[in-house]
Amino acid sequence: MPCRRPMGGGMEPDIVFFGLWVLAWLVQMGYYWGLYARAGRQVPREAAGGELPPVSVVVCARDEAPRLERSLPLLLAQRGLDYELVVVDDGSADGTWELLEAWAARDPRLRPIRLLGGQGKKRAATLGIRACRHPRMVFTDADCLPASERWLAGMASGFAQGAELVLGVGLHLPAPGWQNALYRAETRFIALQYLAFAQAGMPYMGVGRNMAYTRGLFERQRGFERHLDLPSGDDDLFVSALPKGTPLALRVAPEWFTFSEAKNSWRAWWIQKRRHLSTSHRYTFAQKALLGGELASRFLFWCLLPWAGFCGTAFAGVLAAARLSSQILIFRLAAKRWGTRPEAWAALAFDLLAPFFYAATTLANWTCPTRKTWK
């Protein structure tokens, strides 16, 4: 049934809703083809060989003994360069320190550091950075597993090209169940987003599971001093505050990824997302406008889709199909490039649910700020 025509010079609400929906559609298509398609395009992969600078790998841990049992062998099995592994234990009570001492006795490249009292990840990371012997540092988490023995060489090759900041990709391991599929869809979309923005010259975040920078850059940024009061931000706020033109490199080959287990319950995911989103109000105005514009246009696209169908009939169907087809195509291109399964149904489900979930999370942070300092 078509929209009713305006009577008496006024404008019918259906026409207004349809116009808003078309505007949201245009904004969404601009993001997908103007930004996200960048991360789906095939580009030549630089070899991670040649002369690579020595690096320090920094890992912060709190009560991570079972996960370090899995990650330490892989972190110490990297090939192609000289490196040390600095692990800061932030007041663990589960045997993490004893585990690190045992491994350090067998491999001198491992340098464990103990921080008493549980002072939070940012203070632990700062202590680890100060202890590094090399001026170029690669960061990952205690539960992250490198995808290959060439992971570290791939990240270090960014430094060899003159970059001061190297952004990698950290994804979740697949597991049975639709919850895991949704978690992984979100992680892939976030990676697609921050890599696309970085390729466009607008880096706003990285992930602490797989990123690297120089000590000089850390010192010029005054470390984490500007946001020590927040429970998160050691990765995204550090990147968002970088001056324009900071030399950076992106590392998107599958063998340079890290993988970690996704949260196993809605409650754990909710707590994690609250901590992650607690930093968004510290982004620059331009970053908030770009990210907020994407989320708002997605919200309007789905909320007004019924009105659009009522007003535009076949025309609205064509536009909606074009937007969803673009999304699936770009996600598939990125998945092919990254060597992962696209899982279109999970991507579409996340696309529909994310605006509402993020709105609820942001509201919860406004009304009851989280003080959690670890994941």
Buried (B, 14 or more C-beta within 10 A) or exposed (E): EEBEEEEEEEEBEBBBBBBBBBBBBEBBBEBBEEBBBBBBEEEEBBEBEEEBBBBBBBBBBBBBBEBBEBBBEBBBEBEBBEBBBBBBBBBBEEEBBEBBEEBBEEEEBBBBBBBEEBBBBBBBBBBBBEBBEBBBBBBBBBBBBBBBEBBBBBBBBBBBEEBBBBBBBBBBEBEEEEBBBBBBBBBBBBBBBBBBBBBEEBBBBBBBBBBBBBBEBBEEBEBBEBBEEBBBBBBBBBBBBBEEEBBBBBBBBBBBBBBBBBBEEEEEBBBBBBBBBBBBEBBEEEBBEBBEBBBBBBBBBBBBBEBBBBBBEEBBEEBBEEBBEBBBBBBBBBBEBBEBBBBBEBBBBBBBBBBEBBEEBBEBBEEEEBEEBBB
